[in-house]
Amino acid sequence: GPTELASSALATIFHMVTGFALTSGATSALDTLCSQAWTGAQDRRLVGIHLQRAFVILSLMHIPIAVIWLNANRIFLAIGQDPEVALYSAIYLRYYLIGAPAVAYVDALRKYLQAMGIMNGSTYVLMIVTPIHILLVYVLTFSEVFNLGFDGVPLATSLTNWLMFLLLVVYTRFTPGYYEGWGGWTYACLSDWNTFFRFAIPGMMTGFLELGSTHIISFGASYLGTTELAAQSIFLNINDVCSVIGWGVSGAVATRVGNALGNGRPADAQQAVKSAYGLIFGLTCLLSAVLLVWSDRLGLLFTSDLNIVAALASMIPLMAVSQVFLGLGNVGTGILRAVGRPEVTAWIHVVMYYAIGIPVAYVLAFKAGWQLLGLVTGLCFGIIFSTSGHLLYIHAIDWFTVVQRTQERIQEEETKININELP
């Protein structure tokens, strides 16, 4: 019903902003470190050390995350949420916490594989776990054996997350580059965390600012009513699905550009950038056309409530326009991760989303009376200006200087670790 849908929406917003945005931002450091080290390091086991550091740091990050999520009910009530929605949202987060570390580990391991040029590992695993997840949701939520109802959905998700991580570990074990990149666990992963945090902290800021802006606007929808929050939740789910295209190309270009820089080939890096922008522009234009054609019927895939369907349909044209800019922006963030400048993305997001997008959204929604349409319009402004900032910065990059800086840093890392003494 609307209460359960609104509760899951609120819980999703909360865990994305306070959890996933930070952990995914931390793992984005591997886009820089692993991709460059795979082609630039004398000993490729440096890539495995970067992965080990990520596992340790991600594990520690989930301690404060757990404290926050376990007190979510108090937080929601303190900010004026409906008591029933607050309770259900807190229950959702409690069950989702079980599998939250696995999501971060999968993300780190996926970037490790991509650095070695193995792009399909997580796709194969996802093909296996998706039908299992659907079965788990049914068994835990609706079957007479468990019949957990609302609780079954986040619990099934957590179990699926751990299954996905275990299967990806098995897949990694049998990849061709396993012995080159993984030299076994070593105490070296407990040292030189400065290198990791140098790229992880801007990545966490970027993740928090980008996802935070989206979900802060969604959070504003919760004050417009249950119907509006439910419509915004569906909007967010569709937007997340569509964004997979942009993030996929972003990950690929981060790997290709990073490999080229580590290998000392600036021309190859530039060509990868051009190809990525051309590809994402074509794909997002096609996606936008599909959204416009199906705008009146998309909501029926999620709910039979015609008020929610109508509210969603009013936002689809703006989503269609924003997808082109969002895809280009995602590719831009991937390029900046590859060249080791994630802090540029963070500053662009601060200015474009928080100085422009969010203020415009709240003025249009609550002062001008546009409500949901105002929130989405403000978000689109932020996306367009952010993408423009990335395009301007990337156009001015001196690729020869970036190559020189990359190779100097890799040599410094190997000297610190003294990789020749590893087992």
Secondary structure as the mmCIF struct_conf table of DSSP 4:
data_model
#
loop_
_struct_conf.conf_type_id
_struct_conf.id
_struct_conf.beg_label_comp_id
_struct_conf.beg_label_asym_id
_struct_conf.beg_label_seq_id
_struct_conf.end_label_comp_id
_struct_conf.end_label_asym_id
_struct_conf.end_label_seq_id
HELX_RH_AL_P HELX_RH_AL_P1 PRO A 2 HIS A 15
HELX_RH_PI_P HELX_RH_PI_P1 MET A 16 PHE A 20
HELX_RH_AL_P HELX_RH_AL_P2 ALA A 21 THR A 27
TURN_TY1_P TURN_TY1_P1 SER A 28 SER A 28
HELX_RH_AL_P HELX_RH_AL_P3 ALA A 29 GLY A 40
BEND BEND1 GLN A 42 ASP A 43
TURN_TY1_P TURN_TY1_P2 ARG A 44 ARG A 44
HELX_RH_AL_P HELX_RH_AL_P4 ARG A 45 LEU A 70
TURN_TY1_P TURN_TY1_P3 ASN A 71 ASN A 71
HELX_RH_AL_P HELX_RH_AL_P5 ALA A 72 ALA A 78
TURN_TY1_P TURN_TY1_P4 ILE A 79 GLY A 80
HELX_RH_AL_P HELX_RH_AL_P6 PRO A 83 TYR A 96
HELX_RH_3T_P HELX_RH_3T_P1 LEU A 97 GLY A 99
HELX_RH_AL_P HELX_RH_AL_P7 ALA A 100 ALA A 115
TURN_TY1_P TURN_TY1_P5 MET A 116 GLY A 117
BEND BEND2 ASN A 120 ASN A 120
HELX_RH_AL_P HELX_RH_AL_P8 GLY A 121 THR A 141
TURN_TY1_P TURN_TY1_P6 PHE A 142 PHE A 142
BEND BEND3 SER A 143 SER A 143
TURN_TY1_P TURN_TY1_P7 GLU A 144 PHE A 146
HELX_RH_3T_P HELX_RH_3T_P2 GLY A 149 ASP A 151
HELX_RH_AL_P HELX_RH_AL_P9 GLY A 152 ARG A 173
TURN_TY1_P TURN_TY1_P8 PHE A 174 PHE A 174
BEND BEND4 THR A 175 THR A 175
TURN_TY1_P TURN_TY1_P9 PRO A 176 GLY A 177
HELX_RH_AL_P HELX_RH_AL_P10 TYR A 178 GLY A 181
HELX_RH_3T_P HELX_RH_3T_P3 TYR A 187 LEU A 190
BEND BEND5 SER A 191 SER A 191
HELX_RH_AL_P HELX_RH_AL_P11 TRP A 193 ALA A 221
TURN_TY1_P TURN_TY1_P10 SER A 222 LEU A 224
HELX_RH_AL_P HELX_RH_AL_P12 THR A 226 GLY A 262
TURN_TY1_P TURN_TY1_P11 ASN A 263 GLY A 264
HELX_RH_AL_P HELX_RH_AL_P13 PRO A 266 VAL A 293
TURN_TY1_P TURN_TY1_P12 TRP A 294 ARG A 297
HELX_RH_3T_P HELX_RH_3T_P4 LEU A 298 LEU A 301
TURN_TY1_P TURN_TY1_P13 PHE A 302 PHE A 302
HELX_RH_AL_P HELX_RH_AL_P14 LEU A 306 ALA A 338
TURN_TY1_P TURN_TY1_P14 VAL A 339 GLY A 340
HELX_RH_AL_P HELX_RH_AL_P15 PRO A 342 HIS A 349
HELX_RH_PI_P HELX_RH_PI_P2 VAL A 350 GLY A 357
HELX_RH_AL_P HELX_RH_AL_P16 ILE A 358 TYR A 362
HELX_RH_PI_P HELX_RH_PI_P3 VAL A 363 LYS A 367
BEND BEND6 ALA A 368 GLY A 369
TURN_TY1_P TURN_TY1_P15 GLN A 371 GLN A 371
HELX_RH_AL_P HELX_RH_AL_P17 LEU A 372 HIS A 395
TURN_TY1_P TURN_TY1_P16 ALA A 396 ALA A 396
HELX_RH_AL_P HELX_RH_AL_P18 TRP A 399 ILE A 417
TURN_TY1_P TURN_TY1_P17 ASN A 418 ASN A 418
HELX_RH_3T_P HELX_RH_3T_P5 ILE A 419 GLU A 421
#
